[in-house]
Amino acid sequence: MKRVMLTVAYDGTDYHGWQLQPNVTTIESVLNGALSTLLREEIKVIGASRTDTGVHALGNIAVFDTEARMPAEKISYALNQRLPQDIRIQASQEVPRDFHPRRQESRKTYEYKIYNSAFPMPVYRLYAHFTYVPLDVGQMQRAADYLIGEHDFKSFCSTATAAESTVRTIYEIKVDRLGQMITIQVTGSGFLYNMVRIIAGTLIEVGRGNLKPGQMEDILMARDRMQAGPTAPACGLTLIRYEFQENMLS
């Protein structure tokens, strides 16, 4: 028996998120089916991030156990032949049997994209949130700076969360504009349910002038979801990468 780690990229548009759900297609259900067929045994993957409906990923992580003799590094090639075009394995490797992607210390990076122009651009409609209201990126960055460090992010968490603690650490948050595209990149130790989308929605309110940057500190201190901005649409969110310490993988 060995444990294999997959780096998974996907377009989440046509999926009901990562996690298994009855009567709908999810990323997890597709991976389980393709792996079970390939390896001729029942496979159930464990995902690092259970992304929501419509959220994309360049580097989500999943692990599974198998008795198959196929070398771990070859599984990615064989599995990609059995997956739909909107899901692709970027790498596969053997990891220690006790490696669990949700229980290891890691750095996770998400990006939220906003297409800010007078009119929508059709090719971005599935991968960026559109708003025609001009956004002040400088003000958004000043507001974002208040979120860096360890804080209680209860104000930036869906009320449906089952998390025991709402304390998380953000290592870096950058707001950049290239032409009409604004990118909010957030790197942290972990994220609560809808946390990045709520941060994005709040920063959009700052960019519009509806909130001042300094109010971000007040929102944090309030520990009240009603004080933060709206939850930005899922289409703009992409999980970019997970970073584990090298000694965890060997």
MARZA-667054 format. One record per residue (C-alpha): x, y, z. Coordinates in pm, 1 decimal. Layout:
N
{site {X Y Z}},
...
% end
This chain:
250
{site {0.0 0.0 0.0}},
{site {128.3 347.8 -87.2}},
{site {-6.6 701.2 -62.9}},
{site {0.0 915.9 -375.0}},
{site {-35.9 1293.4 -391.4}},
{site {-193.1 1460.7 -693.8}},
{site {-164.6 1824.7 -796.8}},
{site {-499.7 1896.8 -962.6}},
{site {-595.4 2180.9 -1196.7}},
{site {-954.1 2237.0 -1303.5}},
{site {-1207.2 2473.5 -1449.9}},
{site {-1482.1 2463.8 -1188.0}},
{site {-1755.2 2613.7 -1407.3}},
{site {-1948.8 2291.3 -1469.4}},
{site {-1893.5 2132.2 -1127.5}},
{site {-2073.9 2157.9 -796.0}},
{site {-1749.5 2222.9 -613.7}},
{site {-1488.7 1974.6 -497.7}},
{site {-1665.5 1770.0 -231.9}},
{site {-1883.2 1465.2 -295.1}},
{site {-2254.8 1545.1 -302.7}},
{site {-2552.7 1325.5 -395.5}},
{site {-2689.3 1346.8 -749.2}},
{site {-2444.7 1610.4 -878.8}},
{site {-2102.9 1601.1 -1044.6}},
{site {-1808.0 1724.0 -839.3}},
{site {-1432.3 1725.9 -890.9}},
{site {-1392.1 1461.1 -620.9}},
{site {-1650.1 1228.8 -775.4}},
{site {-1483.2 1248.6 -1117.7}},
{site {-1137.1 1178.6 -971.8}},
{site {-1266.5 884.0 -768.8}},
{site {-1431.1 730.2 -1072.8}},
{site {-1134.0 776.7 -1305.8}},
{site {-881.6 647.7 -1050.6}},
{site {-1095.7 345.1 -961.3}},
{site {-1120.0 251.9 -1328.6}},
{site {-749.1 307.2 -1392.0}},
{site {-618.7 120.1 -1087.1}},
{site {-895.9 -143.1 -1072.9}},
{site {-971.4 -85.7 -707.1}},
{site {-1202.5 147.4 -516.7}},
{site {-1027.2 481.4 -470.2}},
{site {-1142.0 770.9 -253.3}},
{site {-930.9 1085.2 -266.4}},
{site {-880.3 1329.4 20.8}},
{site {-871.6 1690.1 -100.0}},
{site {-675.4 1972.4 58.1}},
{site {-922.0 2246.8 -33.2}},
{site {-1291.4 2178.2 -82.8}},
{site {-1353.2 2456.7 -330.9}},
{site {-1707.5 2579.4 -395.6}},
{site {-1924.5 2554.7 -705.1}},
{site {-1770.2 2754.9 -989.3}},
{site {-1430.1 2805.0 -822.3}},
{site {-1121.7 2711.1 -1025.2}},
{site {-780.7 2569.6 -933.6}},
{site {-432.7 2558.2 -1080.1}},
{site {-288.4 2356.6 -794.3}},
{site {-528.9 2190.2 -554.5}},
{site {-390.6 1887.0 -371.7}},
{site {-541.3 1541.8 -323.3}},
{site {-405.9 1215.9 -181.5}},
{site {-523.1 854.9 -204.9}},
{site {-405.4 509.1 -102.3}},
{site {-353.0 230.8 -352.1}},
{site {-221.6 -124.5 -382.2}},
{site {-143.1 -68.3 -750.9}},
{site {210.9 -136.1 -869.3}},
{site {206.2 154.7 -1116.3}},
{site {480.1 404.6 -1018.2}},
{site {327.8 711.9 -852.9}},
{site {488.2 954.0 -1098.6}},
{site {328.4 768.4 -1393.1}},
{site {-24.5 788.7 -1258.4}},
{site {-66.0 1151.6 -1370.9}},
{site {-6.0 1056.2 -1736.0}},
{site {-244.3 761.7 -1731.7}},
{site {-511.5 942.8 -1532.2}},
{site {-519.2 1242.5 -1766.8}},
{site {-622.8 1007.7 -2048.5}},
{site {-938.7 927.0 -1851.9}},
{site {-1035.1 1272.7 -1728.5}},
{site {-1250.1 1536.5 -1901.3}},
{site {-1063.1 1827.0 -2056.3}},
{site {-1157.0 2065.0 -1774.8}},
{site {-967.1 1856.0 -1515.6}},
{site {-594.9 1783.9 -1550.3}},
{site {-337.6 1634.6 -1313.2}},
{site {-22.9 1846.7 -1308.7}},
{site {191.8 1605.8 -1105.2}},
{site {172.6 1282.4 -904.9}},
{site {419.0 1158.9 -645.6}},
{site {444.1 916.0 -357.1}},
{site {427.4 1069.2 -8.9}},
{site {451.9 921.9 342.8}},
{site {152.8 710.2 448.2}},
{site {65.3 955.9 726.7}},
{site {68.7 1262.6 500.8}},
{site {-270.4 1437.7 514.4}},
{site {-304.2 1761.0 311.7}},
{site {-546.0 1927.7 555.0}},
{site {-339.0 1849.7 864.2}},
{site {1.2 1972.7 743.4}},
{site {134.3 2322.8 785.8}},
{site {124.0 2490.5 448.5}},
{site {95.5 2818.4 263.1}},
{site {-201.5 2854.7 31.9}},
{site {-239.8 3118.5 -237.7}},
{site {-565.7 3227.8 -397.2}},
{site {-630.7 3487.5 -665.1}},
{site {-951.2 3680.6 -718.6}},
{site {-985.9 3851.7 -1056.7}},
{site {-1205.9 4151.5 -1135.4}},
{site {-1261.7 4276.7 -1488.7}},
{site {-1311.4 4651.6 -1440.8}},
{site {-1427.9 4816.3 -1762.2}},
{site {-1724.3 4994.0 -1915.3}},
{site {-1844.2 4670.4 -2078.5}},
{site {-1794.3 4299.5 -2007.1}},
{site {-1541.0 4094.6 -2204.9}},
{site {-1702.1 3760.6 -2299.6}},
{site {-1381.4 3553.2 -2278.2}},
{site {-1341.0 3649.8 -1911.5}},
{site {-1699.8 3585.4 -1803.4}},
{site {-1619.7 3247.7 -1642.7}},
{site {-1291.5 3350.1 -1479.0}},
{site {-1335.9 3707.7 -1351.9}},
{site {-1605.2 3910.7 -1179.4}},
{site {-1717.2 4205.2 -1391.8}},
{site {-1791.5 4551.3 -1255.3}},
{site {-1822.8 4870.9 -1456.7}},
{site {-1786.0 5099.5 -1151.9}},
{site {-1427.7 5238.8 -1149.5}},
{site {-1218.4 5088.7 -867.3}},
{site {-933.9 5264.9 -686.3}},
{site {-664.2 4997.0 -658.6}},
{site {-448.8 5212.3 -428.2}},
{site {-728.5 5239.9 -174.1}},
{site {-797.3 4867.0 -203.5}},
{site {-432.4 4788.6 -127.6}},
{site {-431.8 5019.5 174.4}},
{site {-737.4 4841.3 307.4}},
{site {-588.2 4499.6 234.7}},
{site {-277.7 4581.6 439.5}},
{site {-489.1 4577.2 756.5}},
{site {-553.7 4205.3 700.6}},
{site {-188.6 4098.1 705.4}},
{site {-89.6 3898.4 1014.6}},
{site {-277.9 3674.0 1255.4}},
{site {-635.6 3787.6 1317.4}},
{site {-977.2 3657.5 1405.0}},
{site {-1146.3 3659.8 1062.8}},
{site {-1497.7 3587.2 1185.6}},
{site {-1625.1 3897.5 1001.3}},
{site {-1488.6 3747.6 677.8}},
{site {-1639.6 3403.1 718.9}},
{site {-1973.0 3259.6 609.5}},
{site {-2211.4 3204.2 898.9}},
{site {-2241.0 2842.2 775.2}},
{site {-1883.0 2759.5 874.1}},
{site {-1814.5 2458.4 1094.9}},
{site {-1463.1 2575.2 1187.5}},
{site {-1371.5 2543.7 1555.0}},
{site {-1156.8 2859.3 1536.4}},
{site {-1185.8 3160.5 1307.6}},
{site {-827.3 3275.2 1371.8}},
{site {-608.9 3260.4 1060.4}},
{site {-281.8 3415.4 938.1}},
{site {-244.1 3609.2 612.5}},
{site {119.5 3635.4 506.0}},
{site {72.1 3855.7 201.7}},
{site {-206.9 4026.8 12.2}},
{site {-151.4 4223.0 -309.0}},
{site {-392.7 4419.1 -524.9}},
{site {-263.6 4486.2 -877.7}},
{site {-410.9 4621.2 -1199.5}},
{site {-299.7 4526.9 -1550.1}},
{site {-514.3 4706.9 -1804.2}},
{site {-877.1 4638.9 -1713.7}},
{site {-796.3 4332.4 -1499.9}},
{site {-754.3 4369.9 -1123.2}},
{site {-602.7 4077.2 -932.8}},
{site {-626.2 4029.5 -557.2}},
{site {-367.8 3769.3 -451.1}},
{site {-387.5 3634.6 -96.3}},
{site {-139.5 3396.0 69.0}},
{site {-220.6 3253.0 409.2}},
{site {-194.2 2960.7 647.0}},
{site {-552.2 2862.2 577.3}},
{site {-887.6 3010.2 485.2}},
{site {-1236.4 2995.0 628.7}},
{site {-1549.9 2916.3 429.2}},
{site {-1594.8 3193.8 167.3}},
{site {-1318.6 3399.0 333.9}},
{site {-1134.8 3506.5 18.0}},
{site {-1457.9 3589.7 -163.2}},
{site {-1576.2 3803.4 131.1}},
{site {-1238.3 3979.1 143.2}},
{site {-1269.0 4045.8 -230.9}},
{site {-1625.2 4175.2 -192.7}},
{site {-1517.9 4407.8 88.8}},
{site {-1217.9 4539.0 -106.0}},
{site {-1446.4 4609.2 -402.1}},
{site {-1660.0 4825.0 -171.0}},
{site {-1343.2 5012.6 -70.9}},
{site {-1244.8 5053.7 -435.1}},
{site {-1586.6 5201.0 -512.1}},
{site {-1553.8 5448.8 -225.9}},
{site {-1832.2 5296.4 -17.3}},
{site {-1583.7 5205.9 259.3}},
{site {-1263.0 5376.5 372.8}},
{site {-943.4 5168.8 406.1}},
{site {-926.2 5229.4 783.1}},
{site {-1269.0 5070.6 827.8}},
{site {-1109.0 4733.1 752.7}},
{site {-962.4 4733.2 1104.3}},
{site {-1305.0 4807.3 1252.0}},
{site {-1458.7 4522.9 1050.5}},
{site {-1196.5 4279.7 1181.7}},
{site {-1252.3 4388.8 1541.1}},
{site {-1630.7 4357.6 1510.3}},
{site {-1615.6 3980.0 1448.9}},
{site {-1951.4 4019.4 1275.7}},
{site {-2018.6 3896.4 921.1}},
{site {-2276.1 4173.5 871.0}},
{site {-2002.9 4439.2 899.3}},
{site {-1803.1 4315.6 597.7}},
{site {-1890.0 4352.7 230.8}},
{site {-2081.0 4106.8 10.8}},
{site {-1947.2 3767.6 -92.2}},
{site {-1797.4 3817.8 -439.7}},
{site {-1911.2 3570.3 -710.5}},
{site {-1732.5 3235.0 -730.0}},
{site {-1620.3 3268.2 -1093.8}},
{site {-1342.6 3515.2 -1008.3}},
{site {-1169.1 3284.5 -758.3}},
{site {-882.2 3047.4 -839.4}},
{site {-674.7 2838.1 -600.3}},
{site {-323.4 2899.0 -731.4}},
{site {-97.4 2674.3 -522.5}},
{site {-19.4 2489.5 -202.0}},
{site {329.3 2500.7 -55.3}},
{site {439.6 2231.1 190.7}},
{site {772.7 2197.2 362.9}},
{site {991.5 1958.4 163.2}},
{site {1048.3 1727.0 459.7}},
{site {674.7 1665.9 484.8}},
{site {674.9 1502.6 141.5}},
{site {961.5 1260.0 194.6}},
% end
